[in-house]
Amino acid sequence: MQVRALKLYPLFVDLSHRAVLVVGGGAVAERKVAALIEAGAQVTVNAPQLTSTLRGWVEQGRVAHRPEPFRESWLDRVWLVVAATSDQATNALIAEFAGLRRLFVNVVDDAQLSSFHVPAVVDRAPLTIAISSGGQAPMLARLLRERLETLLDHSLGALAMLAARLRPRIRLRFRQPVARRRFYEQLFAGPVAALLRQGRDDEARIAAERALGGESADTPGSVALVGAGPGDPGLLTLRGLRALNEADVILHDRLVSAEVLALARRDAERIEVGKQAGNHHATQGQIHRLMLEHARAGRRVVRLKGGDPFVFGRGGEELQFLRAHGIGYEVVPGITAALACAAYAGVPLTHRDHAQSVRLLTAHCQASRDTLDWVALAQERQTLAVYMGVGELSGLRSRLLEYGRAPSTPFALVENGSRAGQRVVIGTLAQLVERATAHAVRSPALLILGEVAALAGPLAWFGAPPLGATAHDIGDAGRAARVRPAMHQDDVLAALHQA
């Protein structure tokens, strides 16, 4: 069948206080009505039966309702028509009548009968981005919308409003279009936009006023501390992705995955600043110097850290350094290893019947072990998430057993959590060192210790089955979990009681 390629004229319509008729009362009509209400239209719904949401809007007076059969005369005073019934003949009749009255009509799922199409929308009001395929490939339009949603910060709406308030003065100040364009480029890409992203609206307004008054237009450099997450690029936050696409320089840890780095702006300079064992202090000093050097040169620097910058990441020290040297900064949180590794191993860090608290700790050397409260850590009904502890498993086990933690306490040791090479080793505290040695567990790995770690077998869903697990450990429930996303609550409780 020959498909006619539509060349549409892009148009944004003001429907505020204007009458719109929607024929149909199902889920599709509900979605159309919701968007029309948001635009301020006076909507009438024509259908004998309505969804519960549409009925609620009618009862609230937000929508008018005509339950009787459609009549041509109802088109006399409306601006737009939407035909959203399940009957093709009725939809075609509505489209014909609307055409005779020169009314724009949208017939759901019928591009040929429609004289206007509802686009996929990225809403950063008052900034609106509409994407249309002329009704030929709506899923493609939605895919592009999802892509744009990840790239466009929500502060763009506030930036557009600020520009609108300043527009009359900008036109007076810069009478030549070239000069005016340069000012707008500075406004939209410089420190004013950065302040709005950080929620500092008053400071952004003051900075815009100063720029309009002729003060220095130089764009200062800045640093964003960004959490890269545990490795799976799908776990990078939207704000983290935007920061990577805005960066001129990326200072990244050794453990940041190549897949996450591949999401960064192509021409950004990448500098690996991973710390080497026994030389952390010197390397941290070099990181400080690099941040300062590039920021003072006016560059946008991303300090990219595995996990979250503020969970065993020395992010606080780096912010103190930047503040002491007058460098602007922001922080983009990341998914820390405890959350990601536990989730990808199928281990709930808390459970109302078995673990009411979680402790995050690091024990990568003798000195750090000596500062821990072992009496508190040895208590039952809590979960311990131990970072950087692979080389100290023997000492950890000894201390916990010494202070009363039961040898039968389950553990899950997650290596390369969330990545393609993830491995999970399970067992009991008494077996911890021997099983880690037998399976040659190496960093990066996170230790999860506590009653809930017993679920690493039954609830495993990502990667290979846990190492050290017996058929009894995994059971039928674990095999089923690889087919369906969740177990019945009774299965979960039974697995916990068996631990």
WORANOR-V397459 format. One record per pair of residues at least 12 apart in sequence whose ideal C-beta (glycine too) atoms are under 10 Angstrom apart, sorted by the first residue. I is the first residue (numbers start at 1). GAP is how many residues later the second one is. Records with the same first field share a line. If there is no record, write none. Layout:
# WORANOR-V397459
I->GAP + GAP
This chain:
# WORANOR-V397459
3->108 + 109 + 131 + 133
4->107 + 108 + 130 + 132
5->129 + 131
6->105 + 106 + 108 + 111 + 126 + 127 + 128 + 129 + 130
7->127
8->108 + 109 + 111 + 124 + 125 + 126 + 127
9->107
10->109 + 120 + 122
11->93 + 105 + 119
12->107 + 116 + 118
13->26 + 28 + 66 + 67 + 91 + 103
14->25 + 26 + 27 + 65
15->20 + 21 + 22 + 23 + 24 + 25 + 26 + 27 + 28 + 64 + 65
16->23 + 24 + 25 + 26
17->23 + 24 + 25
18->18 + 21 + 22 + 23 + 24 + 25 + 59 + 60 + 61 + 62
19->22 + 23 + 24 + 25 + 45 + 55 + 56 + 57 + 58 + 59 + 60 + 61
20->12 + 13 + 16 + 17 + 19 + 21 + 22 + 23 + 24 + 25 + 58 + 59 + 60 + 61 + 62
21->21 + 22 + 23 + 24 + 25 + 43 + 45 + 49 + 53 + 54 + 56 + 57 + 58 + 59 + 60 + 61 + 62 + 73 + 77 + 82 + 84
22->14 + 19 + 21 + 22 + 23 + 24 + 25 + 32 + 41 + 56 + 58 + 59 + 60 + 61 + 62 + 63 + 84 + 86
23->21 + 22 + 23 + 24 + 43 + 47 + 51 + 58 + 59 + 60 + 61 + 62 + 64 + 67 + 68 + 70 + 71 + 82 + 84 + 85
24->21 + 22 + 23 + 25 + 26 + 30 + 46 + 58 + 59 + 60 + 61 + 62 + 63 + 66 + 67 + 70 + 84
25->20 + 21 + 22 + 23 + 24 + 25 + 26 + 29 + 30 + 33 + 40 + 42 + 59 + 60
26->21 + 23 + 24 + 25 + 28 + 58 + 59 + 60 + 82
27->24 + 26 + 27 + 57
28->23 + 54 + 56 + 57 + 58 + 80 + 81
29->16 + 17 + 18 + 21 + 22 + 25 + 53 + 54 + 55 + 56 + 57 + 79
30->15 + 20 + 21 + 22 + 23 + 24 + 27 + 54
31->22 + 53 + 77 + 87
32->13 + 50 + 51 + 52 + 74 + 76 + 86
33->12 + 17 + 18 + 20 + 21 + 24 + 29 + 30 + 49 + 51
34->19 + 20 + 23 + 29
35->47 + 83 + 86
36->27 + 44 + 46 + 82
37->20 + 25 + 26
38->83 + 85 + 87
41->22 + 37 + 38 + 39
42->20 + 21 + 22 + 36 + 37
43->14 + 15 + 19 + 20 + 21 + 22 + 35 + 37 + 39
44->19 + 20 + 21 + 22 + 30 + 33 + 34
45->12 + 13 + 18 + 19 + 20 + 21 + 22 + 37 + 39
46->18 + 19 + 20 + 21 + 22 + 23 + 24 + 25 + 28 + 35 + 37 + 38 + 39 + 48
47->18 + 19 + 20 + 21 + 22 + 23 + 37 + 38
48->18 + 19 + 20 + 21
49->18
50->13 + 15 + 17
69->21
70->13 + 15 + 20 + 23 + 24 + 27
71->26
72->21 + 22 + 24 + 25 + 26 + 28 + 29
73->24
74->20 + 23
75->19 + 22 + 23 + 25 + 26 + 28 + 30
76->25 + 27
78->20 + 23 + 25
79->24 + 25
80->18 + 23 + 24 + 25 + 26 + 35 + 36
81->13 + 14 + 16 + 17 + 18 + 20 + 22 + 23 + 24 + 25 + 26 + 34 + 35
82->12 + 16 + 22 + 23 + 24 + 25 + 26 + 32 + 34 + 36
83->12 + 14 + 15 + 22 + 23 + 24 + 25 + 27 + 30 + 31
84->22 + 23 + 24 + 25
85->22 + 23
86->22
88->19 + 21 + 22 + 25
91->14 + 16 + 17 + 18 + 19 + 22 + 23
92->15 + 18 + 20 + 21
94->13 + 19
95->12 + 15 + 17 + 18 + 19 + 20
96->17
98->15 + 16 + 17
99->14 + 16
102->13
103->12 + 13
104->12 + 13
106->12 + 29
107->28
108->27
109->26 + 29
110->25
111->22 + 23 + 24 + 25 + 26 + 27
112->23
113->22
114->20 + 21
116->16 + 19
117->13 + 15 + 16 + 17 + 18 + 19 + 21 + 24
118->12 + 14 + 17 + 20
119->12 + 13 + 14 + 15 + 16 + 19 + 22 + 26
120->12 + 13 + 18 + 19 + 20 + 21 + 22 + 23 + 24 + 25 + 26 + 28 + 29
121->20 + 24 + 27
122->22 + 23 + 24 + 25 + 26 + 27 + 29 + 30 + 34
123->22 + 26 + 29 + 31 + 34
124->24 + 25 + 28 + 29 + 30 + 31 + 32 + 33 + 34 + 35 + 36
125->29 + 31 + 32 + 33 + 35 + 36
126->30 + 31 + 32 + 34 + 35 + 37 + 38
127->25 + 29 + 30 + 31 + 32 + 33 + 34 + 36
128->29 + 32
129->15 + 16 + 19 + 20 + 23 + 27
130->15
131->12 + 13 + 14 + 16 + 17
149->89
150->86 + 87 + 88 + 89 + 91 + 92 + 95 + 113
151->87 + 90 + 91 + 94 + 95
152->86 + 90
153->40 + 43 + 44 + 85 + 86 + 89 + 90 + 93
154->42 + 43 + 84 + 85
155->38 + 39 + 40 + 41 + 42 + 43 + 44 + 46 + 49
156->32 + 37 + 40 + 41
157->39
158->35 + 37 + 38 + 39 + 41 + 43 + 46 + 47
159->28 + 29 + 33 + 34 + 36 + 37 + 38 + 45 + 49
160->28
161->35 + 40
162->25 + 26 + 30 + 31 + 34 + 39 + 42 + 43 + 46
163->21 + 24 + 25 + 29 + 45
165->40 + 43
166->17 + 18 + 21 + 26 + 39 + 42 + 43 + 45 + 46
167->13 + 17
169->40 + 43 + 44
170->13 + 14 + 17 + 38 + 42
172->40
173->39 + 40 + 41
174->38
182->35
183->25 + 28 + 29 + 34
185->32
186->22 + 25 + 31 + 32 + 33
187->17 + 20 + 21 + 24 + 25 + 30
189->30 + 57 + 111
190->17 + 18 + 21 + 27 + 28 + 29 + 30
191->12 + 13 + 16 + 17 + 19 + 20 + 26 + 27 + 28 + 29 + 31 + 137
192->12 + 13 + 14 + 15 + 16 + 17 + 18 + 19
193->14 + 15 + 53
194->13 + 25 + 26 + 28 + 30 + 52 + 106 + 134 + 136
195->12 + 13 + 133 + 135
196->12
197->27 + 42 + 45 + 46 + 49 + 133
198->24 + 26 + 130 + 131 + 132 + 133
199->131
200->130
218->80
219->79 + 80 + 81
220->75 + 76 + 78 + 79 + 80 + 106 + 107 + 108
221->27 + 28 + 70 + 71 + 72 + 73 + 74 + 75 + 76 + 77 + 78 + 79 + 80 + 106 + 107
222->24 + 69 + 72 + 73 + 76 + 77 + 78 + 79 + 80 + 100 + 105 + 106 + 107 + 108
223->24 + 26 + 28 + 67 + 68 + 69 + 71 + 72 + 76 + 77 + 78 + 79 + 80 + 95 + 96 + 98 + 99 + 104 + 105 + 106 + 107 + 108
224->15 + 16 + 18 + 19 + 20 + 22 + 23 + 26 + 76 + 77 + 78 + 79 + 80 + 85 + 104 + 105 + 106 + 107 + 108
225->18 + 26 + 66 + 76 + 77 + 78 + 79 + 80 + 83 + 84 + 85 + 88 + 89 + 90 + 91 + 93 + 94 + 97 + 104 + 105 + 106 + 107 + 108 + 109
226->13 + 14 + 15 + 16 + 17 + 18 + 21 + 24 + 26 + 30 + 34 + 76 + 77 + 78 + 79 + 82 + 83 + 89 + 104 + 105 + 106 + 107 + 108
227->12 + 13 + 29 + 77 + 78 + 79 + 80 + 81 + 82 + 83 + 84 + 86 + 88 + 104 + 105 + 106 + 107 + 108 + 109
228->12 + 16 + 24 + 25 + 27 + 28 + 29 + 31 + 32 + 33 + 35 + 74 + 76 + 77 + 78 + 79 + 80 + 81 + 104 + 106 + 107
229->27 + 28 + 31 + 76 + 77 + 78 + 79 + 104 + 105 + 106 + 107 + 108 + 110 + 111 + 189
230->25 + 27 + 30 + 76 + 77 + 78 + 104 + 105 + 106 + 107 + 108 + 109 + 110 + 111 + 113 + 114 + 184 + 186 + 187 + 188 + 189 + 192 + 214 + 216
231->24 + 25 + 26 + 27 + 28 + 29 + 75 + 76 + 106 + 109 + 110 + 113 + 185 + 186 + 187 + 188 + 189 + 190 + 191 + 213
232->25 + 27 + 28 + 103 + 108 + 112 + 185 + 186 + 187 + 188 + 190 + 230
233->24 + 25 + 26 + 27 + 28 + 29 + 30 + 185 + 186
234->25 + 26 + 184
235->25 + 99 + 100 + 104 + 105 + 108 + 109 + 183
236->21 + 23 + 24 + 27 + 68 + 96 + 98 + 99
237->95 + 96 + 97 + 98
238->94
239->91 + 92 + 93 + 94 + 95
240->20 + 23 + 62 + 64 + 92 + 93 + 94 + 95
241->19 + 22 + 23 + 91
242->90
243->21 + 22 + 57 + 58 + 59 + 60 + 61 + 87 + 89
244->16 + 17 + 18 + 19 + 20 + 21 + 24 + 58 + 60 + 88
245->18 + 19 + 20 + 21 + 23 + 57
246->18 + 19 + 22 + 54 + 56
247->17 + 18 + 20 + 21 + 22 + 23 + 52 + 53 + 54 + 55 + 56 + 57
248->17 + 19 + 20 + 21 + 46 + 47 + 49 + 50 + 51 + 52 + 53 + 54
249->19 + 20 + 21 + 22 + 41 + 42 + 44 + 45 + 46 + 48 + 50 + 51 + 52 + 53 + 54
250->14 + 15 + 18 + 19 + 20 + 21 + 22 + 23 + 50 + 51 + 52 + 53 + 54
251->18 + 19 + 20 + 21 + 22 + 35 + 36 + 39 + 40 + 43 + 50 + 51 + 52 + 53 + 54 + 67
252->12 + 18 + 19 + 20 + 21 + 22 + 50 + 51 + 52 + 53 + 54
253->19 + 20 + 21 + 22 + 34 + 50 + 51 + 52 + 53 + 54 + 60
254->18 + 19 + 20 + 21 + 22 + 52 + 190
255->19 + 20 + 50 + 51 + 52 + 82 + 161 + 188 + 189
256->14 + 16 + 18 + 48 + 49 + 50 + 51
257->49 + 159 + 161 + 162 + 163
259->160 + 161
260->44 + 46 + 74
261->43
264->38 + 40
265->35 + 37
268->31 + 32 + 33 + 34
269->25 + 30 + 32
270->32 + 34
271->15 + 16 + 19 + 23 + 30
273->13 + 14 + 17 + 18 + 30 + 31 + 32
274->13 + 32
275->12 + 39
277->87 + 114 + 166
280->34
284->30 + 33 + 34 + 37
285->36
287->16 + 27 + 30 + 31 + 34
288->29 + 30 + 32 + 33 + 34 + 36 + 37
289->32
290->13
291->12 + 27 + 30 + 31 + 34 + 36 + 38
292->29 + 30 + 32 + 33 + 34 + 35
294->33
295->27 + 30 + 31 + 32 + 33 + 34
296->29 + 30 + 31
300->28
301->21 + 26 + 28
302->30
303->12 + 15 + 16 + 19 + 26 + 28 + 29
304->28 + 30
305->13 + 27 + 29
306->28 + 30 + 31 + 138
307->26 + 27 + 28 + 29 + 30 + 31 + 32 + 33 + 34 + 80 + 110 + 137 + 139
308->23 + 24 + 25 + 26 + 27 + 28 + 29 + 30 + 31 + 32
309->22 + 23 + 24 + 25 + 27
310->21 + 23 + 24 + 26
311->22 + 23 + 24 + 25 + 26 + 27 + 28 + 49 + 51 + 74 + 76
312->24 + 25 + 26 + 48 + 49 + 50 + 52 + 75 + 76
313->21 + 23 + 74
315->16 + 18
316->15
318->13
319->12
335->83
336->24 + 49 + 51 + 110
337->23 + 48 + 50 + 51 + 77 + 80 + 81 + 107 + 108 + 109
338->20 + 21 + 22 + 23 + 45 + 46 + 47 + 48 + 49 + 76 + 79 + 108 + 109 + 110
339->19 + 21 + 46 + 78 + 79
340->74 + 77 + 78 + 79 + 106
341->44 + 46 + 71 + 72 + 73 + 74 + 75 + 76 + 77 + 81 + 83 + 103 + 104 + 105 + 106 + 107
342->16 + 41 + 43 + 70 + 72 + 75 + 104 + 106 + 110 + 111 + 113 + 114
343->71 + 74 + 75 + 118 + 119
344->70 + 72 + 73 + 74 + 75 + 78 + 80 + 116 + 117 + 118 + 119
345->67 + 68 + 69 + 72 + 73 + 77 + 78 + 79 + 81 + 101 + 103 + 108 + 110 + 111 + 112 + 114 + 115 + 116 + 117 + 118 + 121
346->66 + 78 + 109 + 110 + 111 + 112 + 113 + 114 + 115 + 116 + 120 + 132 + 135 + 141
347->36 + 38 + 63 + 65 + 67 + 77 + 79 + 101 + 103 + 105 + 106 + 107 + 108 + 109 + 110 + 112 + 113
348->35 + 104 + 105 + 107 + 111 + 144 + 148
349->33 + 34 + 35 + 36 + 99 + 101 + 103 + 104
350->32 + 33 + 100 + 102
351->30 + 32 + 99 + 100 + 101 + 104 + 141 + 142 + 145
353->28 + 98 + 99 + 139 + 140 + 143 + 144
354->26 + 27 + 28 + 29 + 96 + 97 + 98 + 100 + 101 + 139 + 142 + 143 + 145
355->25 + 26 + 27 + 28 + 29 + 95 + 96 + 97 + 98 + 141
356->25 + 26 + 27
357->19 + 22 + 24 + 25 + 26 + 27 + 93
358->24 + 25 + 26 + 27 + 90 + 92 + 94
359->13 + 14 + 17 + 18 + 20 + 23 + 24 + 25 + 26 + 27 + 90 + 91
360->23 + 24 + 25 + 26 + 27 + 86
361->12 + 16 + 23 + 24 + 25 + 26 + 27 + 28 + 35 + 86
362->23 + 24 + 25 + 26 + 27 + 30
363->14 + 21 + 23 + 24 + 25 + 26 + 28 + 29 + 30 + 32 + 33 + 36 + 84
364->22 + 23 + 24 + 25 + 26 + 27 + 28 + 79
365->23 + 24 + 26 + 27 + 30
366->26 + 29
368->20 + 21 + 24
369->20 + 23 + 26 + 27 + 29 + 30
370->29
372->24 + 27
373->30
374->22 + 25 + 26 + 28 + 29 + 30 + 31
375->28 + 29
376->27
377->19 + 22 + 23 + 26 + 27 + 28 + 72
378->21 + 22 + 23 + 24 + 25 + 26 + 27 + 28 + 31
379->24 + 25 + 26
380->24 + 25 + 26 + 29 + 70 + 71
381->69 + 70 + 71
382->67 + 68 + 69 + 70
383->65 + 66 + 67 + 68 + 69 + 70
384->12 + 16 + 21 + 25 + 27 + 63 + 64 + 65 + 66 + 69
385->29 + 61 + 62 + 63 + 64 + 65
386->25 + 27 + 59 + 60 + 61 + 62 + 63
387->56 + 57 + 58 + 59 + 60
388->55 + 56 + 57 + 58 + 59
389->24 + 54 + 56 + 57 + 58 + 60
390->23 + 25 + 46 + 51 + 52 + 53 + 54 + 55 + 56 + 57
391->51 + 52
392->55
393->18 + 20 + 39 + 40 + 41 + 42 + 43 + 44 + 48 + 52 + 54
394->38 + 39 + 42 + 43
395->38
396->15 + 33 + 36 + 37 + 51 + 53
397->14 + 32 + 33 + 34 + 35 + 36 + 37 + 39 + 52
398->35
400->29 + 32 + 49
401->28 + 29 + 31
405->24 + 44 + 45
406->22 + 23 + 24 + 45
407->21 + 22 + 23 + 24 + 25
408->20 + 21 + 22 + 23 + 43 + 46 + 91
409->19 + 20 + 21 + 23 + 40 + 41 + 42 + 44 + 45 + 90
410->16 + 17 + 18 + 19 + 21 + 38 + 39 + 40 + 41 + 42 + 43 + 44 + 45 + 46 + 47 + 63 + 86 + 89
411->14 + 15 + 16 + 17 + 18 + 19 + 20 + 21 + 24 + 25 + 36 + 37 + 38 + 39 + 42 + 43 + 45 + 57
412->12 + 13 + 14 + 15 + 34 + 35 + 36 + 37 + 38 + 40 + 41 + 42 + 43 + 44 + 45 + 48 + 54 + 56
413->12 + 13 + 14 + 19 + 22 + 23 + 26 + 28 + 32 + 33 + 34 + 35 + 36 + 40 + 43 + 53 + 54 + 55
414->12 + 27 + 30 + 31 + 32 + 33 + 34 + 39 + 42 + 49 + 52
415->21 + 24 + 25 + 26 + 27 + 28 + 29 + 30 + 31 + 52
416->25 + 26 + 27 + 28 + 29 + 30 + 47
417->27 + 28 + 29 + 31 + 45 + 46
418->44 + 45
419->25 + 43 + 44
420->42 + 43
421->42 + 43
422->40 + 41 + 42
423->16 + 17 + 18 + 19 + 22 + 40 + 41 + 43 + 44
424->15 + 17 + 21 + 24 + 29 + 32 + 33 + 36 + 38 + 39 + 40 + 41 + 42 + 43 + 44 + 45
425->13 + 14 + 15 + 16 + 20 + 22 + 31 + 41 + 42 + 43 + 44
426->22 + 27 + 28 + 29 + 30 + 31 + 34 + 39 + 40 + 41 + 42 + 43 + 44 + 47 + 48
427->26 + 29 + 39 + 40 + 41 + 42 + 46
428->21 + 25 + 26 + 40 + 71
429->20 + 21 + 24
431->37
432->15 + 17
434->34
435->32 + 33
436->31 + 32
438->29 + 30
439->28 + 29
441->26
450->49
451->45 + 48
452->43 + 44 + 47
453->46
454->19 + 41 + 42 + 43 + 44 + 45
455->22 + 23 + 26 + 32 + 37 + 40 + 41 + 44
456->12 + 13 + 17 + 18 + 22 + 39
457->12 + 13 + 14 + 15 + 16 + 17 + 18 + 20 + 21 + 24 + 38 + 41 + 42
458->15 + 16 + 17 + 18 + 19 + 20 + 21 + 22 + 23 + 29 + 33 + 34 + 36 + 37 + 38 + 40 + 41
459->15 + 18 + 19 + 22 + 27 + 28 + 32 + 33 + 36
460->13 + 14 + 18 + 19 + 21 + 22
461->17 + 20 + 21 + 22 + 23 + 24 + 25
462->20
465->13 + 14 + 17
466->12
472->26
473->22 + 25 + 26
474->21
475->16 + 19 + 20 + 23
476->15
477->13 + 14 + 15 + 17 + 18
478->13 + 17
